[in-house]
């Protein structure tokens, strides 16, 4: 039996509980009878739903549901589930007094007596509209991100598991790598790496680096589904959960092959420009050295020839002959130096490459060992090229000699020619109608370092005394002077191919061998008064001595100005002038003589073997070094 004090305490407790529930404003907490009629109402319910206690107590709680939910019987189903299962929890749209909707989180708990009789239901509702809006915004953002990623075609964007297996795949990944999603999802990403990278464990190393550093960025070769390679820019970001555990990786790959090839072509162009400038500088130096050397050789050859004539039957004649041969070899070297520096005069004509090579065949066979086979391959209908046939023959012989020396144990030399095609061109290289003449050997080849230096003058891989190092540089100079280009291809142990890109001639004229003129077939010239002009005293003295030997009367002038002064007072039959002189060059002297002595014959001598200024196309030239025969022939031509 309850005492009055106990009853008071119970009433006080109930009051406190009522006050507690009424004070809650973030939750709607109210009771329903077994039929779903509202029997209590707290402040939170009034705030959420807009009804006062007087307005809603006694009404059915289905009033808070949308029409569609009421028609579907959701209110009754919720009470039934709560009564049967002891609890019902759900989320859904509910309706306020003013008709607006809010997203509600609802819990319905049955209330029973100790005997289990159902007295009604306790209902707790929370307004999650803002949370749902945030979640919906996040969902839409994630959906937009998903659509964005799937729509990107320039980047391969996908996720990897912690073990490196592909877990999703976008359109860019399919375009760049060639795999459809169903083909690649679940597969390990290492299949995108080259065989050599896989063998080196690169895929797992990259994941480990990304996990340790948080991010990995690199460029390297990757492999498509069809086996082709592409240069990839790769970023791998690690993904961790709230506890810091690695759950996977985000991987972004971009195909940068075009940029890589463009950069490589740019670097190659820069290297070629550097090489061209270097070769131009060396060419100037080489040409200058050759010019001065030709002056010295002129003095040596003339002196030796005069000595030989004046010592008939002498025991030193053999030594003199050896010295002459040595000087002639020196002259041959200067011709190569001048060819390298592109200061050799060229006689351009239309040349048939097959005819030229076939005409050299016997000479080539005589120049190589019997254990070397020579093959030729020429395209049908090959156009003529614009070239100096004799210089091109010399260039080809040099290449054949190099090929021979690269095959001491024997092998095969192949000479071939065909028109160039777009596949031969480097990236961004302009197409020029050309014939590609190749000399290929099966010799030891060259490594990258040797290949880089191969056309440098005086660079040789042959033993001491076995090569000057000017053969290939001479070929390079001749081809450049023809308006073509020289390229080398070689791999150590796999032979070498020298490519000569030669311009196509406008119209074929054919090449016919020339017959050398024989001065001995001409009658002797009468004694001539010849003015010799040269700033090199040794050349001047020896040239005059040689003219005296030929029966002429030489006069000397150490400069163009000195020559003009002599001509004011003396009568001469011929002028022989050096070209490269300080103050006034030979060509400038020639122009002056055309005004003052228009009928006076002139011979222009040069250690460069070419005229670089003035109009001297109709003037006989004399290349240094010259001997008695060469000087005599030049005089006959000048005197007509």
C-alpha positions in Angstrom: 0.0 0.0 0.0 1.4 3.4 -1.1 1.9 5.9 1.6 1.1 9.6 1.0 4.9 10.3 1.0 5.5 7.7 -1.7 2.7 9.0 -3.8 4.0 12.5 -3.6 7.5 11.3 -4.6 6.0 9.4 -7.6 4.1 12.5 -8.7 7.2 14.6 -8.3 9.2 12.2 -10.4 6.6 12.2 -13.1 6.6 15.9 -13.0 10.3 16.1 -13.4 10.1 13.6 -16.3 7.4 15.7 -18.0 9.5 18.9 -17.5 12.5 17.1 -18.9 10.7 16.0 -22.0 9.1 19.4 -22.5 12.5 21.0 -22.3 13.9 19.1 -25.3 13.6 21.2 -28.4 15.9 19.3 -30.8 13.6 16.2 -30.8 9.9 15.8 -31.1 9.0 13.4 -28.3 5.4 12.4 -27.8 3.1 9.5 -27.1 0.5 7.7 -29.2 -2.3 5.5 -28.0 -2.4 1.9 -29.5 -4.5 3.3 -32.4 -1.9 6.0 -33.2 -3.7 9.0 -31.7 -1.4 11.7 -30.2 -1.8 11.8 -26.4 1.2 14.0 -25.5 3.3 16.7 -27.1 6.6 18.4 -26.2 8.2 21.7 -27.1 10.4 20.1 -29.7 7.4 18.6 -31.5 5.8 22.0 -31.6 9.0 23.5 -33.0 9.4 20.9 -35.7 5.8 20.4 -36.8 4.2 23.7 -36.0 1.3 22.4 -34.0 0.5 23.4 -30.4 -0.5 20.7 -27.9 -4.1 21.9 -28.0 -4.1 21.7 -31.8 -2.7 18.2 -32.2 -3.5 16.1 -29.0 -6.3 13.8 -30.0 -5.5 13.8 -33.7 -4.0 10.7 -35.5 -0.3 10.9 -36.1 -0.8 10.0 -39.8 -1.5 13.7 -40.2 2.3 14.2 -40.3 2.8 11.9 -43.3 2.6 12.8 -47.0 -0.5 11.9 -49.0 1.4 9.2 -50.9 2.8 7.6 -47.7 -0.7 7.7 -46.1 -2.2 6.0 -49.2 0.5 3.4 -49.0 -0.4 2.7 -45.4 3.1 3.6 -44.0 1.7 5.0 -40.7 -0.1 1.8 -39.8 2.8 -0.3 -41.0 5.2 1.5 -38.7 3.0 0.9 -35.6 2.6 -2.7 -36.5 6.3 -3.3 -37.0 7.1 -1.5 -33.7 4.5 -3.7 -31.8 5.7 -6.9 -33.4 9.4 -6.3 -33.4 9.8 -4.1 -30.3 11.1 -1.1 -32.3 10.7 0.7 -35.6 13.2 3.1 -37.1 13.1 4.8 -40.5 13.8 8.1 -42.4 11.4 9.9 -44.7 9.5 13.0 -45.6 7.1 14.4 -43.1 4.7 17.4 -43.3 4.5 20.4 -41.0 1.3 22.3 -40.1 2.1 24.9 -42.8 2.4 22.2 -45.5 6.1 22.3 -45.9 8.1 19.1 -45.8 11.1 18.1 -43.7 13.3 15.0 -43.7 12.7 13.1 -40.5 14.5 10.4 -38.6 11.8 8.5 -36.7 11.9 5.9 -33.9 8.8 4.3 -32.6 9.0 2.1 -29.4 6.0 0.2 -28.0 4.9 0.9 -24.4 3.6 -2.1 -22.5 2.6 -3.0 -18.9 4.4 -5.4 -16.8 2.0 -8.0 -18.0 2.7 -7.1 -21.7 -0.4 -5.2 -22.4 0.1 -2.6 -25.2 -0.5 0.9 -23.7 0.6 2.9 -26.7 3.8 4.1 -28.4 6.7 6.5 -27.7 7.7 8.4 -30.8 10.9 10.3 -31.3 11.4 12.4 -34.4 14.4 14.4 -35.4 14.6 17.0 -38.2 17.4 15.9 -40.5 16.6 18.2 -43.4 19.9 20.1 -43.2 21.8 16.9 -42.8 20.0 15.3 -45.8 20.5 18.5 -47.8 24.2 18.3 -47.1 24.3 14.6 -47.9 22.4 15.2 -51.1 24.7 18.0 -52.0 27.7 15.7 -51.3 26.0 12.9 -53.3 25.4 15.3 -56.2 29.0 16.6 -56.0 30.3 13.0 -55.9 28.1 12.1 -58.9 29.3 15.2 -60.8 32.9 14.2 -59.9 32.2 10.7 -61.1 30.7 11.9 -64.4 33.5 14.4 -64.8 36.2 11.8 -64.2 34.5 9.3 -66.5 34.1 11.9 -69.2 37.8 13.0 -69.1 39.5 11.5 -72.2 43.0 13.2 -72.0 43.9 11.6 -68.7 43.7 8.0 -67.4 42.2 8.4 -63.9 41.5 5.3 -61.9 41.8 3.8 -58.4 44.0 0.9 -57.2 43.5 -1.3 -54.2 46.2 -1.3 -51.5 47.6 -4.3 -53.4 47.7 -2.5 -56.7 44.7 -4.0 -58.4 42.5 -1.7 -60.6 39.1 -0.9 -58.9 37.6 1.5 -61.4 38.4 2.9 -64.9 37.5 6.0 -66.8 37.1 6.8 -70.5 40.5 8.4 -70.7 42.2 5.3 -69.3 40.3 3.2 -72.0 41.4 5.6 -74.7 45.1 5.9 -73.7 45.7 2.2 -72.6 43.2 0.4 -74.8 41.4 -1.7 -72.2 37.7 -1.7 -71.6 36.6 -1.6 -67.9 35.5 -5.2 -67.9 38.9 -6.3 -69.2 41.0 -4.5 -66.7 39.1 -4.0 -63.4 40.5 -6.5 -60.9 43.8 -6.9 -62.7 47.1 -5.7 -61.3 48.4 -2.4 -62.7 51.9 -3.7 -63.3 50.7 -4.9 -66.7 51.0 -1.3 -67.9 54.8 -1.3 -67.3 57.4 -2.5 -69.7 59.0 -5.9 -69.3 62.2 -4.4 -68.1 60.4 -2.3 -65.5 58.4 -5.3 -64.3 61.6 -7.3 -64.0 63.1 -4.5 -61.9 60.1 -4.5 -59.6 59.2 -0.9 -60.6 55.4 -1.2 -60.0 55.7 -2.3 -56.4 58.6 0.2 -55.8 56.3 3.0 -57.0 53.5 2.0 -54.7 55.8 1.7 -51.7 57.3 5.2 -52.5 53.8 6.7 -52.8 52.7 5.1 -49.5 55.8 6.4 -47.7 55.9 9.9 -49.3 52.2 10.4 -49.8 52.7 11.0 -53.5 54.8 9.8 -56.5 55.3 11.7 -59.7 57.4 10.4 -62.6 57.7 10.0 -66.4 58.5 6.7 -68.1 57.5 4.3 -70.8 54.2 2.4 -70.4 52.6 -0.3 -72.5 49.1 -0.3 -74.2 46.9 -3.3 -74.7 48.2 -3.7 -78.2 51.8 -3.8 -77.0 52.8 -0.3 -78.3 54.7 1.9 -75.9 53.9 5.5 -75.0 55.7 8.1 -72.8 53.6 8.6 -69.7 53.5 11.3 -67.0 52.3 9.5 -63.9 51.0 10.7 -60.5 50.2 8.2 -57.7 48.5 9.5 -54.5 48.0 7.3 -51.5 44.5 7.0 -49.9 44.2 6.4 -46.1 41.3 5.8 -43.8 40.7 7.8 -40.5 43.2 5.5 -38.7 46.0 6.2 -41.2 45.8 2.7 -42.8 46.4 2.6 -46.6 43.2 1.6 -48.4 44.3 2.3 -51.9 45.9 4.7 -54.4 44.6 7.3 -56.9 46.4 7.1 -60.2 46.5 9.7 -62.9 48.3 9.0 -66.2 48.8 11.3 -69.2 50.2 10.4 -72.6 53.0 12.9 -73.2 54.6 11.0 -76.1 54.1 13.9 -78.5 55.6 16.4 -76.1 58.5 14.0 -75.4 59.2 13.5 -79.1 58.9 17.3 -79.7 61.4 17.9 -76.9 63.7 15.2 -78.2 63.5 16.7 -81.7 64.2 20.2 -80.3 67.2 18.9 -78.4 68.4 17.1 -81.5 68.0 20.3 -83.5 70.0 22.2 -80.9 72.7 19.5 -81.0 72.8 19.7 -84.8 73.0 23.5 -84.6 75.8 23.2 -82.1 77.6 20.6 -84.3 77.1 22.8 -87.4 78.6 25.8 -85.6 81.4 23.7 -84.3 82.1 22.2 -87.7 81.9 25.7 -89.3 84.4 27.1 -86.8 86.7 24.1 -87.3 86.2 24.4 -91.0 87.4 28.0 -91.0 90.4 27.0 -89.0 91.1 24.0 -91.2 90.7 26.1 -94.4 93.1 28.7 -93.0 95.7 26.0 -92.1 95.3 24.3 -95.5 95.9 27.7 -97.2 99.1 28.4 -95.3 100.2 24.7 -95.7 99.6 24.9 -99.5 101.9 27.9 -99.6 104.6 25.9 -97.8 104.0 22.9 -100.1 104.3 25.2 -103.1 107.8 26.3 -101.9 108.8 22.7 -101.1 107.6 21.1 -104.4 109.2 23.9 -106.6 112.5 23.7 -104.7 112.6 19.9 -104.9 111.8 19.9 -108.7 114.5 22.5 -109.3 117.0 20.6 -107.2 116.1 17.4 -109.1 116.7 19.1 -112.4 120.0 20.5 -111.3 121.4 17.2 -109.9 121.2 14.8 -112.7 122.6 11.4 -111.9 123.1 12.4 -108.2 122.8 9.7 -105.5 120.4 12.0 -103.7 117.8 11.9 -106.5 116.1 9.0 -104.7 115.8 11.0 -101.6 114.5 14.0 -103.5 111.9 11.8 -105.2 110.8 10.5 -101.7 110.5 14.1 -100.5 108.4 15.0 -103.6 106.1 12.0 -102.9 105.8 13.2 -99.3 104.9 16.7 -100.4 102.3 15.4 -102.8 100.8 13.4 -99.9 100.7 16.6 -98.0 98.9 18.3 -100.9 96.4 15.4 -100.9 95.8 16.0 -97.2 95.2 19.8 -97.8 92.7 18.9 -100.5 90.8 16.8 -98.0 91.0 19.7 -95.5 89.7 22.1 -98.1 86.9 19.6 -98.9 86.0 19.5 -95.2 86.0 23.3 -95.0 83.9 23.4 -98.2 86.4 25.5 -100.0 87.0 23.1 -102.9 85.7 24.2 -106.3 82.9 21.9 -107.5 81.8 21.2 -111.1 78.1 20.5 -110.7 76.3 18.3 -113.2 73.5 15.7 -113.4 75.0 12.4 -112.3 73.5 8.9 -112.5 74.3 7.2 -109.2 74.1 3.6 -110.6 76.4 4.5 -113.6 78.9 6.2 -111.3 79.0 3.3 -108.8 79.2 0.7 -111.5 82.0 2.6 -113.2 84.0 2.5 -109.9 83.3 -1.2 -109.3 86.6 -2.5 -110.6 88.5 0.1 -108.6 86.6 -0.8 -105.5 87.3 -4.5 -106.0 91.0 -3.8 -106.3 91.0 -1.7 -103.1 89.5 -4.3 -100.8 90.4 -7.8 -99.5 89.2 -11.0 -101.2 87.2 -11.9 -98.0 84.9 -8.9 -98.5 81.9 -9.0 -100.7 80.5 -5.9 -102.4 76.8 -5.7 -103.2 74.8 -3.0 -105.0 71.1 -2.2 -104.9 69.6 0.6 -106.8 65.9 1.6 -107.1 64.4 1.4 -110.6 64.0 4.8 -112.3 66.3 6.5 -109.9 66.5 10.2 -110.7 69.9 11.9 -111.4 71.5 13.8 -108.7 73.3 17.2 -108.7 76.9 16.6 -107.9 80.5 16.8 -108.8 81.2 13.3 -110.1 84.9 13.2 -109.3 84.4 14.6 -105.8 81.5 12.1 -105.2 83.7 9.2 -106.4 86.4 10.3 -104.0 83.9 10.5 -101.2 82.5 7.0 -102.0 86.0 5.5 -102.1 86.7 7.0 -98.7 83.6 5.4 -97.3 84.5 2.0 -98.8 88.0 2.2 -97.3 86.5 3.0 -93.9 84.1 0.0 -94.3 87.0 -2.2 -95.4 89.0 -1.2 -92.3 86.1 -1.9 -90.0 86.0 -5.6 -91.2 89.5 -7.0 -90.8 88.0 -10.6 -90.7 85.9 -10.0 -93.8 82.2 -9.2 -94.4 79.9 -7.4 -96.8 79.8 -3.8 -98.1 76.5 -2.8 -99.7 76.1 0.3 -101.8 72.5 1.2 -102.4 70.4 4.2 -103.5 66.8 5.1 -103.6 64.6 8.2 -103.5 63.9 9.5 -100.0 60.4 9.2 -98.5 58.6 10.8 -95.6 59.5 7.9 -93.3 63.2 8.9 -93.6 62.6 12.4 -92.2 63.0 13.3 -88.6 60.2 15.1 -86.8 59.5 18.6 -88.2 62.2 18.1 -90.9 61.3 19.7 -94.2 61.1 17.4 -97.2 63.5 18.1 -100.0 63.6 15.9 -103.2 66.8 13.8 -102.6 68.4 10.5 -103.4 69.5 8.5 -100.4 72.9 6.9 -101.2 74.0 4.4 -98.5 77.2 2.6 -97.8 76.6 -0.2 -95.2 79.1 -2.6 -93.7 78.8 -5.6 -91.4 81.8 -4.6 -89.4 82.3 -3.9 -85.7 80.2 -0.7 -85.6 80.6 2.3 -83.3 79.4 3.1 -79.8 77.5 6.3 -79.1 80.6 8.2 -78.1 82.6 7.3 -81.2 79.5 8.0 -83.4 79.3 11.5 -82.0 82.9 12.3 -82.9 83.1 10.3 -86.1 82.9 13.3 -88.5 85.2 15.5 -86.5 88.4 16.3 -88.4 91.5 14.4 -87.4 89.4 12.0 -85.3 90.3 8.4 -86.1 89.9 4.9 -84.5 92.7 3.5 -86.6 96.2 2.9 -85.4 99.0 5.4 -85.5 100.0 6.1 -89.1 97.0 4.3 -90.5 94.6 7.2 -91.0 94.5 11.0 -91.0 91.0 11.3 -89.5 90.0 13.5 -92.5 88.2 10.9 -94.7 84.7 11.1 -93.2 85.0 14.8 -92.5 86.0 15.3 -96.1 82.9 13.4 -97.2 80.8 15.5 -94.9 82.2 18.7 -96.4 81.6 17.6 -100.0 78.0 16.6 -99.3 77.3 19.8 -97.4 78.8 21.8 -100.3 76.5 19.9 -102.7 73.5 21.0 -100.6 72.9 17.6 -99.1 73.6 16.1 -95.7 75.4 13.2 -94.1 74.0 10.9 -91.4 75.5 8.0 -89.6 73.8 5.0 -88.1 75.7 2.5 -86.1 75.4 0.1 -83.2 78.4 -1.5 -81.6 78.8 -5.0 -82.9 76.1 -4.5 -85.6 77.9 -2.6 -88.4 77.6 0.9 -89.7 75.5 2.7 -92.4 76.6 6.0 -93.9 73.8 7.9 -95.5 74.4 10.6 -98.1 71.3 12.7 -98.8 72.0 14.2 -102.3 69.8 16.7 -104.1 68.0 15.7 -107.3 69.2 17.3 -110.5 66.7 19.6 -112.4 67.4 17.8 -115.7 69.8 14.8 -116.5 72.8 15.6 -118.5 74.9 12.5 -117.9 78.5 12.3 -116.7 81.3 11.6 -119.1 84.9 11.2 -118.0 87.2 14.1 -118.9 90.5 13.6 -120.6 93.4 15.5 -118.9 95.2 18.0 -121.1 98.8 17.2 -121.9 100.9 20.3 -122.1 103.6 18.4 -123.9 101.3 18.2 -127.0 101.6 22.0 -127.3 104.5 23.9 -128.9 106.9 25.7 -126.6 105.9 29.3 -125.7 108.2 32.2 -126.4 109.9 33.8 -123.4 107.3 35.9 -121.5 107.7 38.8 -119.1 105.6 37.6 -116.2 104.8 39.7 -113.1 104.4 37.5 -110.0 102.5 39.0 -107.1 102.5 37.2 -103.7 102.8 38.4 -100.1 104.7 35.2 -99.1 108.3 35.8 -99.9 109.3 32.1 -100.2 106.4 31.5 -102.6 107.4 34.6 -104.6 111.1 33.5 -104.8 110.4 29.9 -105.8 107.7 30.8 -108.3 110.1 33.2 -110.0 112.8 30.5 -110.0 110.5 28.1 -111.6 109.5 30.6 -114.3 113.2 31.2 -115.1 113.5 27.4 -115.4 110.7 27.5 -118.0 112.5 30.2 -119.9 110.4 33.2 -118.8 111.5 36.6 -117.4 109.8 37.0 -114.0 109.2 40.3 -112.1 108.4 40.3 -108.4 105.8 42.3 -106.4 105.1 41.6 -102.7 101.6 43.2 -102.8 98.9 44.3 -105.2 99.9 47.9 -104.7 103.4 47.1 -105.6 102.2 45.3 -108.7 100.2 48.4 -109.8 103.3 50.5 -109.3 105.5 48.2 -111.5 102.8 48.1 -114.2 103.0 51.9 -114.5 106.6 51.7 -115.7 107.1 48.2 -117.1 105.6 46.2 -119.9 104.6 42.6 -119.0 102.9 39.8 -120.9 101.2 38.1 -118.0 100.4 38.6 -114.3 100.3 35.7 -111.8 98.8 36.9 -108.5 98.0 35.2 -105.2 94.4 35.6 -104.1 94.5 35.9 -100.3 96.7 39.0 -99.7 96.4 41.8 -97.1 95.2 45.2 -98.2 94.1 44.3 -101.7 93.2 40.8 -102.7 94.0 39.1 -106.0 90.4 39.5 -107.1 90.4 43.2 -106.3 93.7 43.6 -108.2 92.0 41.8 -111.1 89.2 44.3 -111.1 91.7 47.2 -111.1 93.7 45.7 -114.0 90.4 45.3 -116.0 90.2 49.1 -115.9 93.9 50.0 -116.4 95.1 47.0 -118.5 92.0 45.4 -120.0 93.9 43.2 -122.4 96.5 41.9 -119.9 96.2 38.2 -119.2 96.0 37.3 -115.5 96.3 34.0 -113.6 94.7 33.8 -110.1 96.5 31.5 -107.7 95.0 30.4 -104.4 95.7 28.0 -101.5 92.0 27.8 -101.0 91.4 26.6 -104.6 88.5 29.0 -104.9 87.7 32.7 -105.4 85.6 34.2 -102.6 85.1 37.8 -103.9 84.9 39.6 -107.2 84.0 38.2 -110.6 86.8 35.9 -111.7 84.7 33.3 -113.5 86.6 33.9 -116.8 90.1 34.1 -115.3 92.4 31.0 -115.3 93.1 29.8 -111.8 96.2 28.0 -110.4 95.6 25.9 -107.3 98.4 25.7 -104.7 100.6 23.8 -104.3 101.6 23.6 -108.0 104.5 22.1 -109.8 106.3 22.9 -113.1 103.7 21.0 -115.2 100.7 22.8 -113.4 102.3 26.2 -113.8 103.1 25.6 -117.5 99.6 24.4 -118.2 98.1 27.5 -116.5 100.3 29.8 -118.5 99.3 28.1 -121.8 95.6 28.5 -120.9 96.0 32.1 -119.9 97.9 33.0 -123.1 95.2 31.2 -125.1 
